[in-house]
Amino acid sequence: MSWLILVLGATAVTSTLTEKPNVPGGAGSLDLEAAAAAASSSPGPRMPSKFGVNVCFRGSVPQCCDGWTRRYGRGGHCITPVCRRPCGGGYCVRPNTCRCPSGQLAPSCTISPLLSKPRPGSGPVPSLPAPVGTVASRHITPDATLGLCREPCQNGGRCIGKDRCACVYGYTGRHCERDYRTGPCFRKLRQSFCSDQLAGVVCTRQLCCATVGVAWGHPCEGCPSQLECDKGYITNIHSRGCQDVNECEAIPGLCDEGICVNTPGSFRCECKEGYERNERTHKCEDVDECLRDLDVCNGGHCINTAGSYYCLCNSGTVPSRDRKTCLDTSQEYCYTEYRGVGQCRHPLPVRLTKVECCCRDDKTGWGEPCERCPRNGTAEYKRLCRSPEMEANDCDLRPGLCAGGRCINTRTGYRCECGDGYRVSSGGKACEEIDECAENNYCSLGKCINTKGSFRCICPPGFDATPDGTDCSDRDECKESGMCSHGRCVNMAGSYKCECDRGFTLSTSGRACVDIDECLDNNRICLKGGVCENVPGSYRCVCNNGYVLSQDGQFCVDVNECADTNMCQNGVCINMDGSVKCRCNPGFKQSFDGHHCIDMDECYELENTCGSGRCENTVGSFRCLCDDGFSIGPGGRSCIDTRRDYCYTMHQNGVCGQPSTMLVKKSACCCAAHNGGQVAWGAQCKPCPTPGSPEYSRLCPNGTGTGPSGEDINECWVFPQMCPNGACENLKGSYRCICNPGYQVDNTGKVCSDINECKVNLLLCENGLCRNTPGSHQCTCPAGYRHNAHTSTCEDIDECNGNGRGHCVGGVCVNTPGSYRCDCPSGMTLDASRHVCIDNRKGSCWLSVRDGQCENDVKRSMLRSECCSSVGKAWGSPCQLCSLLEQDPKGRKCPKGHVMLDGSTCTDVNECELFPNICQGG
């Protein structure tokens, strides 16, 4: 991205200042004029004569802005920063900023002795020449600057002489009042966050805020609410008046896609057709005509483009010549008089499109049913008739006119000018095609096909159309390149033939002579032992090794290699077609060339020879030397381990367990099939080799479950502890477990695992808790249930069985799952035990009964048991006689004067309370 740095109205003193020597009685000062004069008169490259980076003006003379100086050898550009304080061992990287040797950025790296306060009586401090990129400095006492600057230095400036200020970087002017810092300009400011930066623009704060910006700088700061000049104006540094800003030149990108025109205090954008100004970005942006007028394409699909648009028309419509609208191509009757919806009069004799009809002044109705044409000047009329076609003519509005020719408009209509192959018909209003095949004797040797405006000849094979295309003539194929190679071409009417040379025959296409492959046609050529090689017009035999060509050269004959007496020593020589085979004696093998028998080193070439013994090769054989504990096996070709010891089925961390009950051979222990785990053998508890390892193959050459001599290993005998929870059954090369009830065999057939009956049969211990046990299960039934051993379920106990006696006294016993309940008769309730129904009814108590009539009623209600267990004779209404002794519902009796209120305890009746008048007169 290119950047434009704008510094308007900034004036700076030269930054290569030197200090006058200290003179007695005078205050130290910086002579700016002398420095400027010295800079202009000193030899070396001149200051740049035009605007450049970090260039300011003093009057009309370009100078380096404060904080910058020229670097010689670089065209005199102001690109070297100046630091007021010394950088010591570092260097100046930007105005008043040093990069120290440690990498730190700071105003200075060391304290210069020239900047320290002079000791009393030390005299003046001499001045030193300033290095490039620094400003020579000397100590100025505070008293020396008093009264020098009548107005204070602004923006961090420092008074250095009479009304002279040394300004910090970014400010200039006599009192450092002018800000010439440059930075980015922003169009938006929200909660101290700046956005919408002007692309490619770096300008002063004054220029940004005076034009289109609302914030400036990095970090950004908002523009002041009150500017020195009105918007669009900045202060002239010479006249101090307000001058207009030419925004078109100062801000790149204004009025993009248009023309920027500066005006006093502002500017305007003159946008191209199809564009309009965006008031926020001040750019000319494309107008989306498709959104502004949704019916701009008369029912078609509008596609917006940069500065314009075009229409994609639906079926039944076509785009106008400028593609700005869609025209209806359907043709209906056109009427000169419209009298209402569906009522029109005076139709024209031909059907027209709606445009052809309604865009002419004398037509008022169109279509079936008839509809009114839009009135001239209405929006509907402008949409329908705005295209150039509306001036229209018959040739443009009716593209099908004069098919095969050219339509020419006339004042009265149109006429047709017909092309080749057509002639004018229908009074000049149409072009009629000419059938040349019917009217002329064209294509006499072929077939004439009429086409639109012309005709063509289809010629038979061997014939071509004549140059004028009106007939067919014979083609001389023999003149074509490559015809009848290896033969002679003879032309014929409409064809040709090839007469081939000896050894060649005609190809399937008949256009060439191809070589006869004698090798393919006669498979007896060269017979066996050779390869027939075809050559152009003939063949030859190429014999294989062991064959030679016959005298007539027609075939290959076998060479008898066994005629050589040196062939196949230590064996028998067998001659074969094209070769020889040695049948070697035992202990010998064929040599590499197959012509000799050489001794075989069985010890090297045969795998696992002698097993655990040592093999010694002999001519034509070998012998085994066996170690102690081993013996020569059958045939003397192996060493068999005859040692016997205990076999252990548990081996872990060098410790063996579960030994066999008898001594067995190592092969019987290690080669036996087992159910996994590490097996060991012998007093030293040596682990058996892993199946598949070379050591295992030597020990168990016949594989798992079989001994070295091929005998089956009875694992059930070797490992009696096999198949716990079951019985072991030996199999050929293996074994299997027959499991006890409650156990099942796994996929290997070698492990009996417990069956969890509680998971397998979810109905076990129904209504209770099922707990799995080794080989079986156990049911725990809750209270009110008992275990049924036959069904292995928890069945409900019917406590009411036997009429519920003892469970529900005085009521009805009702069985429930796991329990029961007592239903008492009306007027009775259960006691605290929930087993006995007691009578809680209260009624009248009668103290005497005479002649069946109850008399002498106690004036209060009481229980029947309270009445009859004491002085009462009858109870209730109607009254019932009391028995001598009351009996409780369980058959228990209480003595006279006692009552059973809770169904279980006889309680004394308080007659004095129940019968208050029982002791009359006492």
LINFENNOR-V774917 format. One record per residue. N is the residue number from 1. PHI is phi in whole degrees, 0 to 359 (999 if undefined). BURIAL is 1 if it has 24 or more other C-alpha atoms within 12 Angstrom, else 0. D_LAST is the distance of its C-alpha to the last C-alpha in Angstrom with 1 decimal. Layout:
n=(N,N)
phi=(PHI,PHI)
burial=(BURIAL,BURIAL)
d_last=(D_LAST,D_LAST)
//
This chain:
n=(1,2,3,4,5,6,7,8,9,10,11,12,13,14,15,16,17,18,19,20,21,22,23,24,25,26,27,28,29,30,31,32,33,34,35,36,37,38,39,40,41,42,43,44,45,46,47,48,49,50,51,52,53,54,55,56,57,58,59,60,61,62,63,64,65,66,67,68,69,70,71,72,73,74,75,76,77,78,79,80,81,82,83,84,85,86,87,88,89,90,91,92,93,94,95,96,97,98,99,100,101,102,103,104,105,106,107,108,109,110,111,112,113,114,115,116,117,118,119,120,121,122,123,124,125,126,127,128,129,130,131,132,133,134,135,136,137,138,139,140,141,142,143,144,145,146,147,148,149,150,151,152,153,154,155,156,157,158,159,160,161,162,163,164,165,166,167,168,169,170,171,172,173,174,175,176,177,178,179,180,181,182,183,184,185,186,187,188,189,190,191,192,193,194,195,196,197,198,199,200,201,202,203,204,205,206,207,208,209,210,211,212,213,214,215,216,217,218,219,220,221,222,223,224,225,226,227,228,229,230,231,232,233,234,235,236,237,238,239,240,241,242,243,244,245,246,247,248,249,250,251,252,253,254,255,256,257,258,259,260,261,262,263,264,265,266,267,268,269,270,271,272,273,274,275,276,277,278,279,280,281,282,283,284,285,286,287,288,289,290,291,292,293,294,295,296,297,298,299,300,301,302,303,304,305,306,307,308,309,310,311,312,313,314,315,316,317,318,319,320,321,322,323,324,325,326,327,328,329,330,331,332,333,334,335,336,337,338,339,340,341,342,343,344,345,346,347,348,349,350,351,352,353,354,355,356,357,358,359,360,361,362,363,364,365,366,367,368,369,370,371,372,373,374,375,376,377,378,379,380,381,382,383,384,385,386,387,388,389,390,391,392,393,394,395,396,397,398,399,400,401,402,403,404,405,406,407,408,409,410,411,412,413,414,415,416,417,418,419,420,421,422,423,424,425,426,427,428,429,430,431,432,433,434,435,436,437,438,439,440,441,442,443,444,445,446,447,448,449,450,451,452,453,454,455,456,457,458,459,460,461,462,463,464,465,466,467,468,469,470,471,472,473,474,475,476,477,478,479,480,481,482,483,484,485,486,487,488,489,490,491,492,493,494,495,496,497,498,499,500,501,502,503,504,505,506,507,508,509,510,511,512,513,514,515,516,517,518,519,520,521,522,523,524,525,526,527,528,529,530,531,532,533,534,535,536,537,538,539,540,541,542,543,544,545,546,547,548,549,550,551,552,553,554,555,556,557,558,559,560,561,562,563,564,565,566,567,568,569,570,571,572,573,574,575,576,577,578,579,580,581,582,583,584,585,586,587,588,589,590,591,592,593,594,595,596,597,598,599,600,601,602,603,604,605,606,607,608,609,610,611,612,613,614,615,616,617,618,619,620,621,622,623,624,625,626,627,628,629,630,631,632,633,634,635,636,637,638,639,640,641,642,643,644,645,646,647,648,649,650,651,652,653,654,655,656,657,658,659,660,661,662,663,664,665,666,667,668,669,670,671,672,673,674,675,676,677,678,679,680,681,682,683,684,685,686,687,688,689,690,691,692,693,694,695,696,697,698,699,700,701,702,703,704,705,706,707,708,709,710,711,712,713,714,715,716,717,718,719,720,721,722,723,724,725,726,727,728,729,730,731,732,733,734,735,736,737,738,739,740,741,742,743,744,745,746,747,748,749,750,751,752,753,754,755,756,757,758,759,760,761,762,763,764,765,766,767,768,769,770,771,772,773,774,775,776,777,778,779,780,781,782,783,784,785,786,787,788,789,790,791,792,793,794,795,796,797,798,799,800,801,802,803,804,805,806,807,808,809,810,811,812,813,814,815,816,817,818,819,820,821,822,823,824,825,826,827,828,829,830,831,832,833,834,835,836,837,838,839,840,841,842,843,844,845,846,847,848,849,850,851,852,853,854,855,856,857,858,859,860,861,862,863,864,865,866,867,868,869,870,871,872,873,874,875,876,877,878,879,880,881,882,883,884,885,886,887,888,889,890,891,892,893,894,895,896,897,898,899,900,901,902,903,904,905,906,907,908,909,910,911,912,913,914,915,916,917,918,919,920,921,922)
phi=(999,272,239,254,261,249,235,258,70,254,235,226,283,295,268,262,272,239,255,295,297,288,247,298,76,245,275,291,210,256,275,291,296,296,295,294,295,297,294,281,260,287,293,113,299,279,296,299,268,231,298,204,291,60,252,239,242,242,70,251,261,287,226,291,294,305,95,225,216,281,243,292,88,242,79,73,281,275,235,261,289,240,247,292,257,294,265,58,278,264,212,279,255,202,310,61,226,256,260,284,304,284,93,281,267,204,300,204,254,223,270,289,301,290,266,282,291,290,287,302,82,279,85,291,268,291,270,245,297,279,289,298,89,228,242,298,220,218,285,240,288,302,293,288,263,298,79,284,254,290,247,293,284,260,54,83,288,229,288,236,181,297,49,234,240,265,270,286,300,104,230,210,106,298,240,59,269,258,262,244,297,244,188,287,243,240,267,232,218,217,52,64,249,262,209,58,288,292,293,75,241,235,219,283,298,296,291,300,287,278,248,252,273,240,207,209,94,218,292,283,221,290,290,294,289,243,262,298,237,297,302,92,230,229,282,279,291,270,270,63,270,264,239,293,262,275,298,297,268,283,239,298,90,297,58,304,68,205,242,268,239,287,228,303,79,197,198,222,252,258,272,291,300,91,232,213,284,269,292,272,269,57,241,274,250,299,272,273,299,293,277,291,228,294,251,296,258,52,91,275,259,270,245,281,231,297,82,199,196,212,249,256,266,281,300,94,227,229,287,289,299,269,62,263,203,246,254,286,261,291,247,225,290,247,241,267,222,252,240,138,300,76,235,227,227,61,286,286,287,240,277,229,287,296,293,301,278,280,267,249,296,267,251,238,218,204,98,232,291,294,233,284,289,295,286,298,100,280,297,294,294,293,293,284,245,274,285,303,294,287,283,9,219,296,295,282,279,232,298,280,293,58,301,92,206,237,270,237,289,233,294,257,159,200,216,249,250,269,274,299,86,231,222,292,217,55,68,83,262,205,246,256,287,266,269,297,293,279,264,224,267,274,58,295,264,217,236,269,244,283,232,295,81,196,203,212,259,258,266,290,303,91,233,233,293,291,306,274,75,262,207,242,229,296,262,273,296,293,278,284,295,82,288,54,299,60,192,237,267,239,284,222,297,76,199,195,216,250,254,273,286,296,86,233,219,288,289,296,280,76,263,209,257,249,295,278,272,299,295,278,286,227,285,272,295,70,45,271,91,215,238,280,245,285,230,307,81,197,203,209,259,246,278,282,299,91,229,228,289,292,297,276,71,267,204,247,245,287,262,274,288,291,295,279,292,276,283,59,295,65,191,244,273,236,283,229,301,79,202,218,231,261,265,278,292,304,89,234,217,292,287,300,276,78,255,218,248,239,298,262,272,299,296,264,270,267,277,60,293,68,58,274,261,248,264,233,284,229,294,80,197,200,221,254,248,266,280,298,87,237,226,294,277,303,81,68,251,206,247,257,285,255,290,232,198,282,251,246,266,235,219,213,55,80,250,259,211,53,288,290,277,217,280,226,290,297,294,295,284,277,269,291,283,215,267,94,86,272,253,228,215,92,296,274,53,273,299,292,295,287,305,97,280,302,297,295,296,290,285,237,296,263,91,290,88,227,285,301,267,91,282,287,265,274,298,293,276,290,239,298,277,300,58,299,69,188,245,267,239,286,233,293,80,195,201,214,254,255,277,290,303,90,231,222,279,275,297,282,79,241,226,261,248,296,271,276,300,293,271,290,240,289,274,298,54,304,73,222,246,264,235,287,231,304,78,200,206,223,257,247,264,283,302,93,234,225,280,260,294,289,264,55,229,261,260,291,272,272,295,274,300,88,66,73,298,86,252,215,278,82,217,250,274,240,287,229,302,81,195,200,217,254,256,272,294,300,92,239,226,286,277,295,282,66,244,237,265,248,273,255,285,243,205,280,249,253,272,210,229,228,52,78,249,277,224,59,281,285,280,195,270,208,292,298,293,292,287,278,276,235,265,288,252,207,213,94,217,293,284,236,289,273,278,302,235,280,243,282,298,271,95,276,244,253,294,303,88,232,221,259,277,262,87,219,236,277,243,295,271,271,296,298,276,282,239,298,258,292,247,292,81,211)
burial=(0,0,0,1,1,1,1,1,1,1,1,1,1,1,1,1,1,1,1,1,0,0,0,0,0,0,1,1,1,1,1,1,0,0,0,1,0,0,1,0,0,0,0,0,0,1,1,1,0,0,0,1,1,1,1,1,1,1,0,0,1,1,1,1,1,1,1,1,1,1,0,0,0,0,0,1,1,1,1,1,1,1,1,1,1,1,1,0,0,1,1,1,1,1,1,1,1,1,1,0,0,0,0,0,0,1,1,1,1,0,0,0,0,1,0,0,0,0,0,0,0,0,0,0,1,0,0,0,0,0,0,1,1,1,1,1,1,1,1,1,0,0,0,0,1,0,0,0,0,0,0,1,1,0,0,0,1,1,1,1,1,1,1,1,1,1,1,1,1,1,1,1,1,1,1,1,1,1,1,1,1,1,1,1,1,1,1,1,0,0,0,0,0,1,1,0,1,1,0,0,1,1,1,1,1,1,1,1,1,1,1,1,1,1,1,1,1,0,0,1,1,1,1,0,0,0,0,0,1,0,1,1,1,1,1,0,1,0,0,0,0,0,1,1,1,1,1,1,0,1,1,1,0,1,1,1,1,1,1,1,0,0,0,0,0,1,1,1,1,1,1,0,0,0,1,1,1,0,0,0,1,1,1,1,1,1,1,0,1,1,0,0,0,0,0,1,1,1,1,1,1,1,0,1,0,0,0,0,1,1,1,1,1,0,0,0,1,1,1,1,0,0,1,1,1,1,1,1,1,0,0,1,1,1,1,1,1,1,0,0,0,0,0,1,0,0,1,0,0,0,0,1,1,1,1,1,1,1,1,1,0,0,1,1,1,1,1,0,0,1,1,1,1,1,0,0,0,0,0,0,0,1,1,1,1,1,1,0,1,1,0,1,1,1,1,1,1,1,0,0,1,1,1,1,1,1,1,1,0,0,0,0,0,0,1,1,1,1,0,0,0,1,1,1,0,0,0,0,1,1,1,1,1,1,0,1,1,0,0,0,0,1,1,0,1,1,1,1,0,0,0,0,0,0,1,1,1,1,1,0,0,0,1,1,1,0,0,0,0,1,1,1,1,0,0,0,1,1,0,0,0,0,1,1,1,1,1,1,1,0,0,0,0,0,0,1,1,1,1,1,0,0,0,1,1,1,0,0,0,0,1,1,1,1,1,1,0,1,1,0,0,0,0,0,1,1,1,1,1,1,1,1,0,0,0,0,0,0,1,1,1,1,1,0,0,0,1,1,1,0,0,0,0,1,1,1,1,1,0,0,1,1,0,0,0,0,1,1,1,1,1,1,1,1,0,0,0,0,0,1,1,1,1,1,0,0,1,1,1,1,0,0,0,0,1,1,1,1,1,1,0,1,1,0,0,0,0,1,1,1,1,1,1,1,1,0,1,0,0,0,1,1,1,1,1,1,0,0,0,0,1,1,0,0,0,0,1,1,1,1,1,0,0,0,1,1,1,1,1,1,1,0,0,0,0,1,1,1,1,1,0,0,0,1,1,1,1,1,1,1,1,1,1,1,1,0,0,1,1,1,1,1,0,0,1,1,1,1,1,0,1,0,0,0,0,1,1,1,1,1,1,0,1,1,1,1,1,1,0,0,0,1,1,1,1,1,1,1,1,1,1,1,1,1,1,1,1,1,0,1,0,0,1,1,1,1,1,1,1,0,0,0,1,1,1,0,0,0,1,1,1,1,1,1,1,0,1,1,0,0,0,0,0,1,1,1,1,1,0,1,0,1,0,0,0,0,1,1,1,1,1,0,0,0,1,1,1,0,0,0,0,1,1,1,1,1,0,0,1,1,0,0,0,0,0,0,1,1,1,1,1,1,1,1,0,0,0,0,0,1,1,1,1,1,0,0,0,0,1,1,1,0,0,1,1,1,1,1,1,1,0,0,1,1,1,1,1,1,0,0,0,0,0,1,1,0,1,1,0,0,0,1,1,1,1,1,1,1,1,1,1,1,1,1,1,1,0,0,1,1,1,1,0,0,1,1,1,1,1,0,0,0,1,1,0,1,1,1,1,1,1,0,1,1,0,0,0,0,1,0,1,0,0,1,1,0,0,0,0,0,0,0)
d_last=(132.2,134.8,133.7,135.2,134.9,135.4,136.1,137.0,138.1,137.7,140.3,140.2,142.2,144.0,141.8,144.7,144.7,146.6,146.1,148.9,149.9,148.4,151.0,150.9,149.2,148.1,144.6,144.3,144.0,144.3,147.4,146.3,149.6,151.6,149.5,149.8,153.6,153.9,152.0,154.3,157.6,156.8,158.5,156.6,154.7,154.2,150.8,149.9,151.4,148.5,144.7,143.2,140.1,139.1,142.0,141.7,144.4,145.8,147.8,149.6,149.8,147.4,145.8,143.1,139.7,138.0,136.7,139.5,143.1,145.9,146.5,150.2,151.3,148.6,150.5,149.4,145.9,143.1,140.9,140.8,137.6,138.0,135.7,136.0,134.8,136.5,135.0,136.2,136.5,134.9,136.2,135.5,133.6,132.9,133.4,132.0,130.3,131.5,130.7,130.6,131.7,128.0,127.6,125.5,126.3,126.7,128.8,130.8,131.0,132.5,133.0,136.7,138.3,139.9,136.5,135.4,135.7,139.2,139.2,140.6,144.3,144.7,146.8,146.7,145.4,148.0,147.5,147.5,148.5,145.4,144.8,144.5,141.0,140.3,141.0,142.7,140.7,141.0,138.9,138.6,137.2,134.5,136.8,139.5,137.4,136.2,137.5,139.1,136.8,136.3,133.8,131.2,131.6,129.0,127.0,127.2,131.0,132.6,135.2,138.3,141.0,141.9,139.8,139.7,136.6,136.2,133.8,131.4,132.0,131.4,132.3,135.6,137.1,138.2,134.6,133.2,131.8,132.8,130.7,132.8,130.2,130.1,127.1,125.4,124.5,121.2,120.4,116.5,114.2,110.5,108.1,111.0,111.9,115.5,116.6,119.3,122.2,125.7,127.3,130.5,130.3,130.3,130.9,130.3,127.0,129.0,130.5,127.2,125.2,128.1,128.3,125.5,123.4,120.0,119.8,122.3,122.8,121.2,118.5,118.5,117.9,117.4,120.3,120.0,118.8,121.8,125.2,128.4,130.0,128.7,127.8,130.9,132.8,133.3,134.9,138.7,139.2,142.6,142.0,138.2,137.9,135.9,137.8,136.9,135.7,137.3,134.2,136.3,138.2,135.5,132.8,133.8,132.2,131.7,132.2,132.5,134.0,135.5,137.7,136.4,138.0,137.6,136.8,136.5,133.2,132.1,133.5,133.2,133.2,135.6,134.0,135.9,135.2,131.9,130.5,128.6,127.6,124.3,123.2,121.3,123.9,126.9,128.4,129.7,127.3,127.8,126.5,124.5,125.9,123.7,120.6,122.1,123.1,121.0,123.4,126.6,127.7,126.9,124.3,125.9,124.7,125.7,126.7,126.9,129.8,131.0,132.2,132.1,130.5,131.5,130.0,129.2,129.3,127.3,128.8,130.7,131.7,134.5,134.8,137.2,140.3,138.7,135.4,133.4,132.0,131.6,133.6,132.5,135.1,133.8,136.4,135.5,137.3,138.2,138.2,140.1,137.6,133.8,132.0,128.3,126.0,127.7,130.5,133.9,137.5,141.0,140.4,143.1,144.9,143.7,140.2,139.7,137.1,134.8,136.8,140.1,138.8,136.6,138.6,141.6,141.8,142.3,139.5,136.0,134.1,133.7,131.9,130.2,128.1,130.1,128.7,130.1,132.2,130.9,132.7,135.3,133.8,130.2,128.4,128.3,132.0,132.6,130.6,132.5,135.9,136.1,137.9,141.7,141.7,140.9,144.6,144.8,147.4,147.3,148.4,145.5,142.8,143.8,144.5,145.4,148.5,151.9,150.4,153.3,155.0,154.6,153.1,155.0,153.6,156.0,155.7,154.9,152.7,153.8,156.4,156.5,158.9,158.6,159.1,161.1,160.2,158.9,160.7,159.8,158.2,156.5,158.8,158.3,154.5,153.9,155.5,156.1,156.4,159.8,159.6,162.5,162.1,162.6,165.5,167.5,168.6,166.8,165.8,168.1,167.4,163.7,160.9,160.7,157.2,156.8,154.6,153.6,156.9,158.8,159.2,159.4,161.2,159.3,162.0,161.9,161.8,165.2,165.9,165.3,165.3,168.6,168.8,168.5,165.5,167.1,167.9,167.4,170.1,170.4,169.0,171.3,168.8,171.5,172.0,168.4,168.1,167.2,167.8,168.8,168.9,170.7,172.4,174.4,172.9,174.4,173.4,172.7,171.9,168.3,167.8,169.6,169.9,170.2,172.8,171.4,173.3,173.2,169.9,168.1,166.3,165.1,161.6,158.9,159.5,163.2,164.0,165.0,166.3,163.9,164.7,164.3,161.9,163.7,161.1,158.4,160.6,161.7,159.2,161.9,163.9,163.8,161.7,159.3,159.7,160.8,159.7,161.6,162.2,163.2,166.0,167.4,169.4,169.0,166.8,167.1,165.4,163.7,163.1,160.1,160.4,161.7,163.7,167.2,168.9,171.0,174.7,174.4,171.6,169.4,166.7,165.4,166.0,163.9,165.2,164.9,163.6,163.4,167.2,166.7,166.5,164.4,161.5,158.2,159.0,156.1,155.3,156.7,158.4,157.4,159.4,157.4,158.4,159.2,157.8,157.4,154.4,154.2,152.1,151.4,150.9,147.4,146.9,149.1,148.5,150.7,152.2,151.5,154.6,153.7,157.1,156.3,153.8,152.4,150.1,146.4,144.4,141.3,139.6,139.8,139.6,137.0,133.4,131.5,134.5,133.8,130.1,129.1,132.6,135.9,138.4,142.2,144.5,147.7,150.5,149.1,145.7,143.3,141.4,138.0,137.5,133.8,131.7,130.0,127.1,128.9,131.3,133.8,132.2,133.7,137.2,137.4,136.4,133.0,131.2,127.9,125.2,124.4,122.0,118.4,115.3,111.6,110.6,107.6,105.6,103.9,106.0,104.7,106.2,108.6,105.9,106.0,103.1,102.4,105.7,107.1,106.6,110.4,113.6,115.2,118.3,118.0,118.9,116.2,113.7,114.9,116.2,113.1,110.8,107.5,104.5,105.5,105.2,107.8,109.3,111.2,113.4,114.8,114.1,114.7,112.1,114.7,113.3,114.9,117.1,115.7,116.5,119.4,120.9,124.5,123.2,120.8,123.6,125.7,123.0,121.7,124.8,123.2,120.0,116.4,115.3,118.8,120.8,124.3,125.9,123.9,121.4,117.8,115.3,112.2,109.5,106.8,108.7,109.7,106.2,103.6,100.8,101.7,99.1,95.8,93.1,95.8,99.0,102.5,105.2,108.8,111.0,114.7,115.0,111.2,107.8,104.5,100.9,98.8,95.2,92.1,89.2,87.4,90.6,93.4,97.0,98.3,101.4,103.7,102.4,102.2,98.6,95.3,92.6,88.9,87.6,84.5,82.8,80.1,82.7,84.8,81.9,79.3,77.1,76.6,73.0,71.8,68.3,68.7,71.0,74.6,76.1,79.8,80.8,84.4,85.6,82.2,78.9,75.2,72.2,68.9,66.2,63.0,59.4,58.9,62.6,64.7,68.4,70.6,73.6,75.6,75.4,74.8,72.0,68.3,66.4,62.9,60.2,58.4,54.8,53.7,56.2,54.4,52.0,50.4,48.0,46.4,47.5,45.5,42.4,41.0,43.9,47.7,49.9,52.9,55.7,57.2,60.3,59.3,55.5,53.1,50.1,47.0,46.5,43.0,42.1,40.8,37.2,37.5,38.6,40.1,38.0,39.4,41.7,43.3,43.5,40.2,39.0,35.3,33.4,32.1,31.4,28.1,27.0,24.2,21.8,21.2,18.4,20.7,24.4,26.0,29.8,30.4,28.3,25.4,22.4,19.0,20.0,17.8,18.9,20.6,23.6,23.5,26.0,26.6,26.1,22.7,21.6,23.4,22.8,19.0,17.2,19.8,22.4,24.9,25.9,28.3,30.3,31.9,29.2,30.0,28.4,26.9,28.4,26.6,27.5,28.6,32.1,33.4,36.9,38.7,37.4,35.0,31.6,28.3,25.7,22.6,20.1,23.2,25.4,29.0,29.2,32.6,34.3,34.6,31.5,28.2,25.3,21.6,19.5,16.6,14.2,11.5,14.5,16.0,13.2,11.0,9.2,9.0,5.3,5.4,3.8,0.0)
//
